[in-house]
């Protein structure tokens, strides 16, 4: 129950409430588990609180919890978002366990987010060495190679996805209007008001230009 509340506050960027809840847990003698720390690290990452994130990461050991790959991925994500990419890379290199797909993905995302093509290039090569990875990471990998001008490698990453018969999960969104939920998929024009929707999109596009 505590973890459910923690992640809810974290997802809505109410970081101070996350910290308050954690203090309440400690005050009541409720021992946080590995999920509790994931929630807190997530909150720190999405609000750029590097020092707080480091504090809670270190605190895990005081509770006898050994950080797992998900915790390291959250910490790398925290540093990546804060444009501390060299520090994030140091964390990966000093990990006592082998960096997983999620750890490299967090680092690569940070590199692409801040336009560091050199480190993105390095991260992409490390991911490629992992062997089979998820479809989403294949696309990210392809984008990283393209961003660094390695178009042949970008094409290879996409081709590997097709050769394995893997399809990227379809992007979906939902809009509630008039007590009805409308579902939209990427590239789908089957909606009853598709013509009106795309006409409006063109109109908005013209205005933005």
ABEGO torsion letter per residue (X at the ends): XAAAAAAAAAAAGBAAAAAAAAAAAAAAGBBBBAAAAAAAAAAAAAAGBAAAAAAAAAAAAAAGBBBBAAAAAAAAAAAAAAGBAAAAAAAAAABABBBBAAAAAAAAAAAAAAGBAAAAAAAAAAAAAAEBBBAAAAAAAAAAAAAAGBAAAAAAAAAAAAAAGBBBBBBBBBBBBGGBBBBBBBGBAABAAAAAAAAAAAAAAAAAX
